[in-house]
Amino acid sequence: MATVLDIKLKKANKIYHEGELVQGVILLHSKSEFQHQGITLTMEGAVNLQLSAKSVGLFEAFYNSIKPIQLLHYSVEVSKPGRLPAGRTEMPFELPLKPKGNKTLFETYHGVFVNVQYTVKCEVKRSVLSKDLSKTCEFIVEYKNQSEKSIVKQVPFTITPESLQNVRERNLPKFLVRGKMDSVNCCVTKPLTGEIIVENCAAPIKSIELQLVRVETCGCAEGYAKDATEIQNIQIAEGDVCRGLTIPIFMIFPRLFTCPTLATSNFKVEFEVNVVIVLQDDHLITENFPIKLYRF
């Protein structure tokens, strides 16, 4: 067995808040004694921005603002060059979770065009003939819960053929759908709730779906590239539903793929929910709700 390097964080859930200490141990397993040229530990936090294929080449200015934004960077020497004994070696470490300069630590978020990621990386330098050892471990940064809750903003809605926008065909079947979103200001750890009632619909319904969409904006003063992509789609009703029946709306926000709504000078991360009614002939009736996510 070759030498194995691993990083174990003290917290099993790997969730940390600004100002806390990121503690853990570096583990080295080796069958025999081995020599190294120094062991370093690096903690990094960065926002990686990427342009979608349709935006590349549109704005030359983007290439200045599209560089990764470094939020934090610490590098420490764990051990000077020397020898390590055979068997298991543990090296404890702790690093403060503090931003670089006047930067803000954003929540961990894995998107398509915006990525906020925090990692701890250990590197064991070895002689010219041996390969260096390297191990990276991701940890999650969350905002501390805000003391004040967001204002509940209930949104009632009515969907009729007349209320639809962006409709190419006008020979739509007659329908009337009512409902409400309990609040479009949501806590990221609590479900989105509401109800929908199909009062009448001349065409048979195939299914009713709830779609969560991320809207990511990257750019600078010269221009912005805005892209909407689906995070998840859940079916809340199947088949030609009973008319006048109250159908509950219930969606849990997935971790890592959602975060509190974020707006900075270089990028924005926003979220929307679509209520989609699929008719038997595959026509789609969609109602869009921009939502704001908070952590409280």
Helices and strands as residue ranges (DSSP letters): E 4-9, E 15-16, E 21-30, E 34-36, E 39-49, H 62-65, E 69-79, E 82-84, E 87-96, E 109-110, E 114-124, E 133-141, E 155-159, E 175-181, E 185-187, E 192-201, E 205-220, E 223-238, E 246-251, E 262-263, E 267-279, E 284-294
